[in-house]
Amino acid sequence: MAGLELLSDQGYRVDGRRAGELRKIQARMGVFAQADGSAYIEQGNTKALAVVYGPHEIRGSRARALPDRALVNCQYSSATFSTGERKRRPHGDRKSCEMGLQLRQTFEAAILTQLHPRSQIDIYVQVLQADGGTYAACVNAATLAVLDAGIPMRDFVCACSAGFVDSTALADLSHVEEAAGGPQLALALLPASGQIALLEMDARLHEDHLEQVLEAAARAARDVHALLDRVVRQHVREASILLGD
């Protein structure tokens, strides 16, 4: 990425966005009738699909059942064609396991698991195309799928990435911006309360700049919330029409 200007003197990024501007987001709920909940999302050129099953009885050993809350099981995979590099193991590798753990931690903070003790909720997310902000797209798709399944949540959980280039915080990083290196963070936010469900940073950033980057990610996550809220309302309207209400 040597010589690539990530931020022009006029304040425009490689893809023409301003520093705090999101990529275009499109989403649909109820894309799979066989699942309890499902959703598909596009954030720029990153595309993710999420399906949810449950709450249902614990599968496998009943010793895994939690007496006071539901067990949240999250599995992540990426299609072999999702990136330019062909992978032999689209799921089950280290990155997939780490992403699954991050998703589980995120949704344990958002789902009202205490309402379904001794049960299990399965969230499966697959990335069909990866072009930056993979974790955020997975969280946002899974949020819509959990809502589609009718599983009670404390709030939407909305995610976005952010980086720091030329003393400027950039929101919703593309693959080009991620590949250029530099400090980057991923934030999952419960927008109504401002509670952070997950925060991860993969490079060092001076504490003087942390608040600026964190605020850029939080502001972008709230923008994502507004978009997802419209998707949910539209889905409810369409479902009401189909039911004849």
Order of alpha helices (4+ residues) and beta strands (2+ residues): beta-beta-beta-beta-alpha-beta-alpha-beta-beta-alpha-beta-beta-alpha
